[in-house]
Amino acid sequence: AAATPSRGSRPPQADPWAGVSLGDAIGAAPKAKAPAPSAEPRNAGKRRGGGGAAAAGGCDKSPAEVGAWIKALPLSHVPEKAQADLCEIVEAQGLDGNAFSEYVQTVPPEVCAPKHAMKLKAAWKNVLAEAEARQICQQNLDHAAKASGQKGVQVVV
């Protein structure tokens, strides 16, 4: 009877990988490229022709509205004494939204501590973003009102 070779008695086969590891055979994973810097910094996705004063960091708030906004801030953002000092400065100098945008960047530490000044800047940045969004929405409404008489266009393939 013919004996079947057992597993241990088979002659060794040649290495199909020829001594090359699987990672070397497949190749290294492609490295992610750093995104190329765009020609326009940070404003690449924004609409053209829009923005106006809000895009330039402006706001149409009156000095009274700026003061009311400061008083409405949480005490964790700006303490009560700093709120009072800021309101006094806004009223005395008549700082509207645009002027306050400039002032908030250089708030003296004796008026508002640096930690709270950072929170004040961040909160004012939100106000500016809201003003810009409001302006974009108004532009969309104006465009929709002008285009309301237009009808759809049929595309024939």
Disulfide bonds with the S-S distance in Angstrom:
none
